[in-house]
Amino acid sequence: MIVALPPVTPCELPLTAQYQVDPERHRQVLIATGHGRRSSHTTLTRWAYQSGCWYKVSSTPARNGARGWHPKPWDYSYFSPIGKFGLTDAGGRLSAPKGTRLPYHHSRRGFAGPPGGEWVFDYVVAINFNRVPGRSPLDLTRPNPKIKDGGIWLHVSGRGATRGCISISRPAMRATLRWLDPAAKPVIVMGPRAVVRSG
């Protein structure tokens, strides 16, 4: 008699070799895998490293840049960057959700979203793509002048795709802020599924 076993959570991150994450340095990972190179629809998963294994914490629908993905996006290209980036700083139009551990810059005026979508920057986490870690997400200093883009955030979903950021629902954003732990040195790996995932 054959007995079906319950599915087992994979112990390894579903990433290509070039994006492997060293658990000695990073114990929390967000993976944003776009449905295709020209798609603005994404799945965002949270992973934590415990007892020698990577465990999937959650999965949620997300949006990325309206034109999809590019390794070197430029201002108003509407592409999201491809790669692995640190997550060190947060902020928002609203106060930090209780339990938030990342440094959080609260500014109603500074994080005002676009007209008709003021709420999209209620909560943000800066993605360290061409930015200086350790500063407010509002600091738009670009350390690499050869990269013609910056100011890429994880933020609350608007009505559609983004300029290049990753957006998720408000409940998912609040849960992510409570989960991210600076001591775990979290990173995000993002791009089209065929590039980011190994399987």
Backbone torsions as a table, in degrees:
resi	resn	phi	psi	omega
1	MET	NA	130.0	179.0
2	ILE	-96.2	125.8	-179.7
3	VAL	-105.8	125.7	178.5
4	ALA	-75.2	127.7	178.7
5	LEU	-91.3	148.8	177.5
6	PRO	-65.2	151.8	179.4
7	PRO	-61.4	145.9	-179.1
8	VAL	-106.2	132.8	176.6
9	THR	-62.4	129.1	-179.3
10	PRO	-61.7	143.6	-178.3
11	CYS	-86.2	-17.5	-178.1
12	GLU	-111.0	149.3	175.6
13	LEU	-68.6	139.1	179.0
14	PRO	-80.2	68.6	-177.1
15	LEU	-127.4	148.5	173.1
16	THR	-66.2	161.1	-175.0
17	ALA	-56.9	-36.5	-175.8
18	GLN	-68.5	-17.9	-179.4
19	TYR	-111.5	14.0	179.6
20	GLN	-56.8	143.7	-177.2
21	VAL	-110.8	128.5	-179.6
22	ASP	-80.1	112.0	-178.7
23	PRO	-67.5	-12.4	174.1
24	GLU	-70.9	-22.4	-178.9
25	ARG	-108.6	-34.4	-174.0
26	HIS	-133.0	126.0	-178.8
27	ARG	-115.9	4.9	172.0
28	GLN	-134.6	134.2	-179.1
29	VAL	-137.6	133.9	166.2
30	LEU	-100.8	136.3	175.6
31	ILE	-120.1	116.9	176.6
32	ALA	-107.8	105.0	-176.7
33	THR	-109.0	112.0	178.0
34	GLY	-73.7	152.1	-176.7
35	HIS	-69.9	-20.8	179.2
36	GLY	-173.2	166.1	-175.6
37	ARG	-61.8	-27.3	-179.0
38	ARG	-110.3	13.0	-179.5
39	SER	-94.9	146.0	175.1
40	SER	-102.7	10.6	178.9
41	HIS	-104.4	133.7	-169.5
42	THR	-138.6	156.7	168.4
43	THR	-116.0	128.6	178.6
44	LEU	-107.9	122.8	177.4
45	THR	-118.0	148.5	176.1
46	ARG	-109.4	135.3	-179.7
47	TRP	-129.1	142.7	177.3
48	ALA	-128.8	143.8	-180.0
49	TYR	-100.0	120.1	-178.9
50	GLN	-144.0	137.5	174.3
51	SER	50.5	41.6	175.5
52	GLY	80.0	11.5	-176.9
53	CYS	-139.1	149.8	170.7
54	TRP	-91.1	132.0	179.5
55	TYR	-122.4	134.7	176.3
56	LYS	-76.2	125.8	-178.5
57	VAL	-91.2	-42.4	-176.9
58	SER	-162.6	166.6	175.3
59	SER	-144.1	137.0	-177.8
60	THR	-147.5	146.5	175.1
61	PRO	-65.7	148.8	-178.8
62	ALA	-146.8	170.1	172.7
63	ARG	-123.5	153.0	175.5
64	ASN	-128.4	-162.6	-176.8
65	GLY	-56.8	144.3	-174.2
66	ALA	-60.1	-28.2	-179.3
67	ARG	-100.0	2.3	176.4
68	GLY	103.5	-130.2	-168.8
69	TRP	-128.8	148.5	178.4
70	HIS	-153.9	139.9	-179.9
71	PRO	-67.4	-25.2	179.7
72	LYS	-136.9	72.8	179.7
73	PRO	-66.9	164.1	178.8
74	TRP	-131.1	166.7	-176.1
75	ASP	-51.8	129.1	177.6
76	TYR	58.3	28.4	172.4
77	SER	-79.2	-20.5	-177.0
78	TYR	64.0	26.8	168.8
79	PHE	-104.9	147.1	170.7
80	SER	-94.5	145.6	-179.7
81	PRO	-72.3	151.3	176.4
82	ILE	-104.1	132.3	176.3
83	GLY	151.4	-166.1	179.4
84	LYS	-118.5	125.6	-172.8
85	PHE	-137.5	146.9	177.9
86	GLY	-72.7	159.3	176.2
87	LEU	-128.7	99.4	-171.7
88	THR	-121.3	-15.9	-169.7
89	ASP	-142.7	142.4	-178.3
90	ALA	-133.1	174.2	178.0
91	GLY	178.2	-172.6	177.8
92	GLY	164.5	169.1	177.8
93	ARG	-70.5	-28.0	177.5
94	LEU	-104.3	161.4	177.0
95	SER	-62.7	155.0	-179.2
96	ALA	-61.2	136.3	173.0
97	PRO	-57.6	143.7	179.6
98	LYS	-56.3	129.9	-179.1
99	GLY	100.7	-6.7	177.8
100	THR	-63.1	132.2	-178.0
101	ARG	-112.5	-21.3	175.1
102	LEU	-66.4	148.9	171.6
103	PRO	-53.9	132.3	-170.5
104	TYR	-128.7	123.4	179.4
105	HIS	-104.1	109.5	-179.5
106	HIS	-93.7	121.9	178.5
107	SER	-154.6	109.8	-179.2
108	ARG	-65.1	-40.4	-178.6
109	ARG	-75.3	-43.8	-176.1
110	GLY	-65.2	-33.6	-177.6
111	PHE	-102.5	22.6	177.1
112	ALA	-64.3	125.5	179.3
113	GLY	-77.1	-179.0	-179.0
114	PRO	-67.0	156.7	178.7
115	PRO	-53.8	130.7	-177.8
116	GLY	84.4	-6.2	177.8
117	GLY	-141.1	39.0	-173.9
118	GLU	-57.6	-25.9	-174.2
119	TRP	-76.9	-14.2	-170.3
120	VAL	-63.8	-24.5	178.0
121	PHE	-106.1	24.3	173.5
122	ASP	-57.3	-38.6	175.9
123	TYR	-138.4	133.0	176.5
124	VAL	-139.6	152.7	166.7
125	VAL	-124.5	124.4	179.4
126	ALA	-69.9	132.9	173.5
127	ILE	-94.7	124.2	-170.4
128	ASN	-77.1	57.3	172.4
129	PHE	-98.3	108.1	-179.8
130	ASN	53.0	50.2	174.7
131	ARG	-141.4	168.5	-179.7
132	VAL	-95.7	112.4	178.5
133	PRO	-60.6	150.5	177.5
134	GLY	90.9	1.6	177.5
135	ARG	-114.6	163.4	177.1
136	SER	-55.7	145.8	172.5
137	PRO	-54.6	-24.0	-179.8
138	LEU	-73.8	-14.9	177.8
139	ASP	-77.3	112.3	-175.2
140	LEU	-100.9	23.7	174.5
141	THR	-58.5	133.2	-179.0
142	ARG	-114.1	103.3	-174.1
143	PRO	-67.0	-25.5	179.5
144	ASN	-108.4	102.3	-176.6
145	PRO	-67.6	-14.2	178.8
146	LYS	-77.0	-17.7	176.2
147	ILE	-94.4	120.7	-171.8
148	LYS	-94.5	30.3	178.5
149	ASP	-148.3	166.0	179.5
150	GLY	178.2	-172.8	179.8
151	GLY	66.4	37.1	179.3
152	ILE	-92.7	126.2	-175.7
153	TRP	-126.5	160.2	160.0
154	LEU	-95.7	124.2	-174.9
155	HIS	-148.2	-179.5	-178.4
156	VAL	-71.3	142.2	-178.3
157	SER	-62.1	141.7	170.5
158	GLY	-98.6	-143.6	-177.1
159	ARG	-92.1	-2.8	-178.2
160	GLY	-171.6	-144.4	-179.8
161	ALA	-70.9	176.3	-174.5
162	THR	-115.9	177.1	174.1
163	ARG	-74.8	-22.0	-178.3
164	GLY	166.4	-8.8	179.2
165	CYS	-76.9	176.4	170.1
166	ILE	-109.8	129.5	-179.5
167	SER	-123.4	142.1	179.0
168	ILE	-136.6	169.7	-178.3
169	SER	-62.4	159.2	178.7
170	ARG	-58.7	-48.2	178.2
171	PRO	-59.7	-39.0	179.6
172	ALA	-67.3	-36.1	179.4
173	MET	-67.2	-43.0	178.7
174	ARG	-63.3	-42.9	179.5
175	ALA	-63.3	-38.7	-180.0
176	THR	-66.4	-41.4	178.4
177	LEU	-63.1	-38.7	178.7
178	ARG	-69.5	-30.0	-175.0
179	TRP	-81.4	-39.8	-175.0
180	LEU	-60.7	131.0	-176.1
181	ASP	-125.2	114.5	-178.9
182	PRO	-58.4	-27.2	178.4
183	ALA	-66.4	-24.3	178.8
184	ALA	-87.1	-1.8	179.2
185	LYS	48.4	62.3	-175.3
186	PRO	-66.3	149.9	175.2
187	VAL	-133.8	163.0	171.5
188	ILE	-120.7	135.1	172.3
189	VAL	-111.4	126.2	-170.6
190	MET	-142.8	145.2	179.2
191	GLY	156.1	-178.8	177.2
192	PRO	-64.7	147.7	-174.2
193	ARG	-54.6	-42.0	-177.4
194	ALA	-62.6	-26.0	179.9
195	VAL	-88.2	-41.4	-171.3
196	VAL	-84.5	-42.6	-171.6
197	ARG	-93.6	146.9	180.0
198	SER	-88.8	-16.8	-176.3
199	GLY	-132.1	NA	NA
